């Protein structure tokens, strides 16, 4: 069976820890090229149940300071180590694209399906970043699910964070990890 370049690209995908992503990040034209590929996802009803929020430059550090404040509000006994981790979460990669899921009421397209579309955007953006020579990592953590953080980022009440996609130049080779055996996961349904 021939191995197409598209399959080779899928098989080569690796997440690179955000701590291993440095300057330079993609310039505006390169970012738009990535996003052009990332929006080519299954989208039943053409609802476009997602949008992007760019976090770059000093905004990354500002968000880190807010996360420290919010961590203290959530847990007054939070450790100094956890506070420092939260402070630096968005400081490593030069660019973080927040994929915002914005499901809409629709009688034919359930909210869950719209959320999966936003998740597909996250994955496609990882693929696009790697195809253009960048490293990327899809992260969430507590801040993706915290209503105060969502409000701080300007999300509407009905919007959610599907993922924070950290993008930058790899400072090291992306590690390979053990992958599941697809044959062991495949079952036949015989009715």
Secondary structure as UniProt FT lines:
FT   HELIX           5..12
FT   HELIX           18..20
FT   STRAND          21..22
FT   HELIX           28..38
FT   HELIX           44..46
FT   STRAND          50..56
FT   HELIX           58..74
FT   TURN            76..77
FT   HELIX           80..88
FT   TURN            89..91
FT   STRAND          95..101
FT   HELIX           111..131
FT   TURN            132..133
FT   STRAND          135..139
FT   HELIX           142..144
FT   HELIX           147..152
FT   TURN            153..154
FT   TURN            157..158
FT   STRAND          160..170
FT   HELIX           182..185
//
